[in-house]
Amino acid sequence: MALTLTEGASDQIRKLIEAEGDPTLYLRVNLRGGGCAGLKWDVFLDNAPIKDNDHTFDAPSGIRMVVNEVCLTYVDGTEIDYVQKSLSGGFKFNNPNMQASCGCGSSFTVKADEEENNEE
């Protein structure tokens, strides 16, 4: 199980952490219900104590990512990238578990677990 950051995402997150002036910050990767497709990304810098049900991932760049056990099922294998277009930029989530996204791209659904598919 893993989360990864591209070099572009690592650079951008490092800039955000430096701007905050708090080297204890890490990237909290979370999901919440919402949008037309059901799930939305909820990603932010955090310095709250890491809980027992949290999983941590350290990118080679030194950026720490934290995701709780429930969300990890849906985001496992996700690569977080940062894309710069003209005058704006934003994070892009390449999630292999994504089945579909809404028309505007702000929410998504995930593939059903094989176990759920085999239920009679």
VOTORNU-535789 format. One record per residue (C-alpha): residue number from 1; residue in three letters; x, y, z. Coordinates in steps of 0.05 Angstrom, whole numbers. Each point is the difference from the previous one (the first is absolute). Layout:
     k     r        X        Y        Z
   NUM   ALA        X        Y        Z
...
This chain:
     k     r        X        Y        Z
     1   MET        0        0        0
     2   ALA       27       67      -18
     3   LEU      -10       73      -19
     4   THR       52       35      -44
     5   LEU       17       71      -19
     6   THR       29       24      -65
     7   GLU       59       48        2
     8   GLY      -46       57      -19
     9   ALA      -49      -16       57
    10   SER       58       -7       50
    11   ASP       28       67      -21
    12   GLN      -67       35        7
    13   ILE      -15      -32       68
    14   ARG       69       19       25
    15   LYS      -13       72      -20
    16   LEU      -66        0       37
    17   ILE       32      -29       63
    18   GLU       56       52       -3
    19   ALA      -52       56       -9
    20   GLU      -35      -24       63
    21   GLY       66        0       38
    22   ASP      -15      -66       36
    23   PRO       46      -58      -18
    24   THR      -44      -49       39
    25   LEU      -55        5      -52
    26   TYR      -17      -61      -41
    27   LEU      -50      -12      -57
    28   ARG      -65      -30       26
    29   VAL      -35      -38      -57
    30   ASN      -73      -11       15
    31   LEU      -66      -11      -36
    32   ARG      -69       26       16
    33   GLY      -68      -14      -29
    34   GLY      -25       50      -51
    35   GLY       -6       21      -71
    36   CYS      -40      -34      -54
    37   ALA       43      -63        0
    38   GLY        3      -12       75
    39   LEU       71       13       25
    40   LYS       43       64        1
    41   TRP       72       10       18
    42   ASP       14       34       67
    43   VAL       75       14        0
    44   PHE       33       50       46
    45   LEU       63       14       41
    46   ASP       -7      -24       71
    47   ASN       42       -6       63
    48   ALA      -50      -36       45
    49   PRO       25      -62       35
    50   ILE       -1      -61      -44
    51   LYS      -53      -50       23
    52   ASP        4      -76        8
    53   ASN      -43      -12      -62
    54   ASP       43       47      -44
    55   HIS       50      -25      -51
    56   THR       61       42      -16
    57   PHE       38        3      -65
    58   ASP       66       37       -9
    59   ALA       14       24      -71
    60   PRO       74       -2      -22
    61   SER       -4       77        3
    62   GLY      -11       -3       75
    63   ILE      -73       19       -2
    64   ARG      -42      -42       48
    65   MET      -70      -21      -20
    66   VAL      -52      -26       48
    67   VAL      -65      -35      -17
    68   ASN      -48      -36       47
    69   GLU      -15      -74       -8
    70   VAL      -70        8      -28
    71   CYS       22       49      -55
    72   LEU       61      -41      -17
    73   THR      -44      -53      -31
    74   TYR      -24       51      -51
    75   VAL       66       37      -13
    76   ASP       51      -56        2
    77   GLY       47        7      -59
    78   THR      -18       73      -13
    79   GLU       54       45      -29
    80   ILE       -8       73       17
    81   ASP       26       48      -53
    82   TYR        2       76       -7
    83   VAL      -20       28      -68
    84   GLN       15       71      -21
    85   LYS      -44       29      -56
    86   SER       10       71      -23
    87   LEU       -8       43       62
    88   SER      -32      -52       45
    89   GLY       19      -67       27
    90   GLY      -29      -55       42
    91   PHE        9      -69       28
    92   LYS      -21      -59      -43
    93   PHE      -15      -68       30
    94   ASN       16      -61      -42
    95   ASN      -42      -52       37
    96   PRO        1      -71      -28
    97   ASN      -62      -16       42
    98   MET      -43       54      -34
    99   GLN      -57      -28      -41
   100   ALA      -32       65      -24
   101   SER        0       74       14
   102   CYS      -53       53       -7
   103   GLY       -2       47      -60
   104   CYS       38       55       35
   105   GLY       52      -47       29
   106   SER       -9       21       72
   107   SER      -27      -67       26
   108   PHE        8      -73      -17
   109   THR      -22      -71       15
   110   VAL       45      -59       12
   111   LYS        0      -72      -25
   112   ALA      -39      -47       44
   113   ASP       41      -49       41
   114   GLU        5      -70      -31
   115   GLU      -31      -27       64
   116   GLU      -62       44      -10
   117   ASN       -5      -23      -73
   118   ASN        0      -73       21
   119   GLU      -57        7       50
   120   GLU      -62      -39      -19
